[in-house]
Amino acid sequence: MSTATNQVVKAAKLDKELLVGAYRMVYMSRRVDDKEIQLKRQNRAFFQISGVGHETVSLAAALHLKPSYDWIYPYYRDRALCLQLGVTPYEMFLASVGAKDDPASAGRQMPSHWGSRKLHIVSQSSPTGTQILQAVGAAEASQYFALVKEAAELATSFHSDEVVYVSLGDGASSEGEFWESLNWACGRKLPVLYVVEDNGYAISVPVDVQTAGGSISRLVKSFPHLLVLECDGTDFPASYEVAGKAVQYVRQRKGPALIHAHVVRPYSHSLSDDERLYKSEEVRQQEARRDPLLRLGNLLRQEGLASEKELKDVEAEVDGEIREAVDQALAAEPASPDTVLRYLYSPSVDPTSELFDQPPKFHGEPKTMVDLINAALRDEMARDPRVVVFGEDVADCSHEDELPKVKGKGGVFKVTHGLQRHFGSARCYNTPLAEASIVGRATGMATRGLKPVVEIQFFDYIWPAMLQIRDELTTMRWRSNNTFSCPIVIRAPIGGYLAGGAIYHSQSGESIFAHLPGLRVVMPATALDANGLLRTAIRCDDPVLFLEPKHLYRQTHNRAPYPGREYMIPFGKARLVQEGTTLTMVTYGSLVHRAVQSLKTLEQEGIQPEILDLRSLNPYDWELIAASVKKTNRALVLHEDNISWGYGAEIAARIADELFEFLDAPVRRLAGKDVFVPYHPVLEDAVLPQPADIVRAARELAAY
Ligand SMILES: Cc1ncc(C[n+]2csc(CCOP(=O)(O)OP(=O)(O)O)c2C)c(N)n1
């Protein structure tokens, strides 16, 4: 043991009880890994990734955190942290074998993908680094609860000195989301404790190749308010001391802290990896000498804090506990195959139900879609203090001292205008130009019971948030077997027909999102529907992508008077725009009005189309589609998005499949061409479907 460590032991008054307890935990963590490796080799577990080499720093952090009080976003190496916080070896083995009673996921996720509602360990996924922005969101929720007392009163758990822990590997610190998270956490002085567990490798990539200069702590030192501490994470006393300082700094609300802990990874990356392929024997032996279990045992013996016998007794006791836990887990029932579809959506709040079918109580003059979306946001923010609005440019004016002197921005389309002025800067604010950050943080906030309604400025720029949407937002409830959820609303202006929008301000792409299980996708075509559907989106318990065809924002043809504070439209209910007998047009968004524009010509030719506006794309109103096609025997699916692999392909396939015997003609589709929306209006017109194209397609179908 080094003299430095010796001094730390003395200075920190690390007593025997603490150190022997730590040894017990590190040993337990190690043996659970060893046992799981054995189970994998016996084909009774199906994956293994270990926490070996990371145990002491992980444990040291846990010893300073409070279970069921602080919020924890660990990564897969944090077995020792989870054990210390209260996850049992039995529960870990339930995850190894994929048992029905596995509290983390009921057999849906790989082992070491931690999750415990009771202990505030938020369900973890596999993408490296996605947990970081969510942790920052959870810390932002903490700050929000401190500012908005009425929201705090509704929180399931809030403590003014709580800490949000998040860990990651050295490799994950290369993800852009890590840097986005630091920018906001430091800018807002959020209570986040980052632990970078640097084992020198990301699978086979060494840290000097991974990170400029080879040291993440050196790179982050200039972030304001960030306490940066570095330690040997295989040295328990050193790790314990550093973790104590960092947790205290965060509890005292001085800002976020980051511990850069140097650890080792002697068991290869996972059981699917063999590190001998890229690490020499010499390097491996150097690492083996830093084994945290070995070091802690040596410290105890050398300091005379525990005899060989005492340590052996501890080990024997743990071995017995593990044997019992594994036997029990092996006897546990696997999850039943008929549960696989369970918990994609909220089991308690059904947005397709009558509860969400509330009639309008009109008053005032007709208003545009922008006005009525704004009205719904105002109503919902007034109704529930947990509704919070953020995004790029959504506030009126970030600098509050300037606010009385200006009219206010309120979004590039003015949809959120006046919300900051009315509800205050805590409830409507601008955030950095970083879409993953917007969605990732919102996800973390929603996990803590807030209802973020965030704006992606243009649908064309939703892609940086795609990993958060596809791998986090949509999976959270399902992967945690309904123990965590994140019902946020993402509003995004979408589509073309505005002229001049070109490739990056006019695209559609809803089918990509409708394809994702776990996400509700809505696209209104009128001001009234936008108002009623947004209220449903905010009050429902599922994540919703709320797509606003921006071309329709200020059109006079779709205006309506304000329908009152309780007006709601259930999801999955189409609107019958026009009754007809010749053919059924199934459409939504900007093509609804274009379909209506085709009516005059078609009716002159004796063709009477029935027009359905789907309004919500997932779920969608199959009942009304089927009833209409059974009546008209012909179907034309219309949308603005590219035709190939588009939303219409699914609808057309289902009509062909389930209504074949009712059809007198093939199911036809008319949609945007398979190319990007160009800048010049003549070119844009050539790409997007026009009323004349609809007339032609309907005429051909009627004549078939
Ligand atoms: C976004 C993403 N890219 C790639 C992977 C595959 N992958 C899993 S772990 C890993 C290396 C992670 O290294 P590091 O962050 O240093 O953590 P360590 O495993 O070394 O503790 C990679 C590339 C992934 N899970 N997620």
The ligand as an ORCA input file, in Angstrom:
! r2SCAN-3c Opt
* xyz 1 1
  C     -24.111      4.069    -29.251
  C     -23.407      2.748    -29.154
  N     -22.398      2.464    -30.006
  C     -21.755      1.282    -29.912
  C     -22.113      0.353    -28.982
  C     -21.369     -0.983    -28.864
  N     -20.537     -0.928    -27.648
  C     -20.968     -1.453    -26.497
  S     -19.933     -1.163    -25.241
  C     -18.839     -0.372    -26.230
  C     -17.568      0.174    -25.657
  C     -17.818      1.050    -24.489
  O     -16.608      1.476    -23.962
  P     -16.527      2.407    -22.695
  O     -17.510      3.495    -22.799
  O     -15.105      2.798    -22.511
  O     -17.012      1.485    -21.511
  P     -16.385      0.117    -21.005
  O     -17.176     -0.977    -21.668
  O     -14.950      0.091    -21.391
  O     -16.584      0.127    -19.542
  C     -19.311     -0.328    -27.531
  C     -18.568      0.280    -28.674
  C     -23.185      0.686    -28.133
  N     -23.620     -0.153    -27.189
  N     -23.795      1.883    -28.224
*
